[in-house]
Amino acid sequence: MAGATALMTAADLTTAHAGTPAHDAGNAFSAMVRCHDPNGELYNVTFTRARVTVQSYSDDVILAKVEIWADTVPELA
């Protein structure tokens, strides 16, 4: 819980991501990142303990980019 509180109150993170932090205490772990592709498309990547989900994309190249990136992160293997 201390980690969630630290993230929720980190003003520099809120400013850097231009968002409003929210915490769902009923979920063991999740984080959603809103991404902006150079092609202009916005999409979301959600991380949970069991999976990585890509949402709201229309260009399949974005999904391929996320998959390639995820393959370079040992913790996601």
N, C-alpha and C positions, 0 to 999 in steps of 0.2 A: 504494500500500500504506500510505503514511503516513496517508492519510485514513481508511482502514478501521481502522487501529490507534487513531487518535484517537477515533473513534466507539465502538470496543469498550471503551475505557478511560474513557469519560466517565460518571462515577458519577452526575452530575446528570441525564443523559438516561435512564440505567437506572432511577433512582428515579422520574423524572417519568412514565415510560411503564410502570412496574411490570412490567418484562420482563427477559428474559435475552438479551443481545446474542449473535449468532452470525454468523460470517463463512464464506461458502462461497467459498474461493479459486478454485474451478473456474468460477465464474460471473463474467463480466466486470463486471456491475453489476446489482444488484437491491436493492430495499428493500421490506419488507412492513410495513404499518401496520395495527394492529388498531383498528377504529373502533367506537364505541358511539353508535348513533343515539338521539335523544331518545325514540323509541318503545320503547326498551329492547333493540332487536336489536343483536347484535354481528356484525361482518363484517370481512373483510380486503380491503385494497387493496394490490396489488403493483405496483411500478414497475420496469420494466426499460428498457434503452435503446430497445427497439422497441415496447413496449406498456404499457398500464395494464390490469390485470385486477382485477375485483371478484369476490370469492368469499364463499361461506357466507352469503348473504343470502336471505331468503325474500320480502320485500316489494319488488316492482319499483320502488316509489317511491325506494328507496335507490339503485338503479342510475341512475335518472333524476337524482337529486341529484348523484351523482358525475360523471355526464356533463355536467351543467350547470356544475359547478365546473371540470372539466377544460377546458371550452371557454373559461374565463376566464384560463387559464394559457398564455401564448404559447409557452413551451418544450414544451408537449405537443401543439401544433398539428401 
